Amino acid sequence: MPKTKRRKQFAALPFRAGADGVEVLLVTSRDTGRWVIPKGWPMKNRRPHRAAAIEAYEEAGVVGKADKTSLGTFDYEKRTETGGIACRVAVFPLPVSHLLDEWPESAERRRCWHTAAEASELVEEPELQAILRAFARRAEKQPAGRGGSAKAAKLAKEERSASRAE
């Protein structure tokens, strides 16, 4: 993408501990049905990680608390009826405590768990692919339950048990 002023967006990377390692939740975009992570515009009186968590709830039915530290950023062009908007997206990890059966955009999107490595192959944006690959490598080196993520590991285990049918 050519260098231009980019609009800010904030995204959540919903994750859980899965049988084959860390899994991330992807959702389909409303317009093209491609695989993406939940993201949206800044929200008045909301910190970036909190806005990302709200987007994850609205777009994927995710309940959890996003980390305050971004995993990195990626650039993409938001497709609109009048053309494209250049965006830079900060990505915040969000351990999933549970998934809702119904959520604001449930009629407009699909969601699916993937290993982080698989997810990196499904998304289109090269920088997001790199973030997902790095997330997968970090998860392999530091299993859930270490470094302050014991709560996330417990919640992820509960989520796996609750969503086996999904």
MOJO-V400272 format. One record per helix or strand of 3 or more residues. SS is the DSSP state (alpha for helix, beta for strand). FROM is the first residue (numbers start at 0). TO is the last residue. If there is no record, write none. Layout:
SS_FROM_TO, SS_FROM_TO
This chain:
beta_6_17, beta_20_27, beta_38_40, alpha_47_59, beta_61_79, beta_82_98, beta_110_114, alpha_115_121, alpha_125_140, alpha_149_161
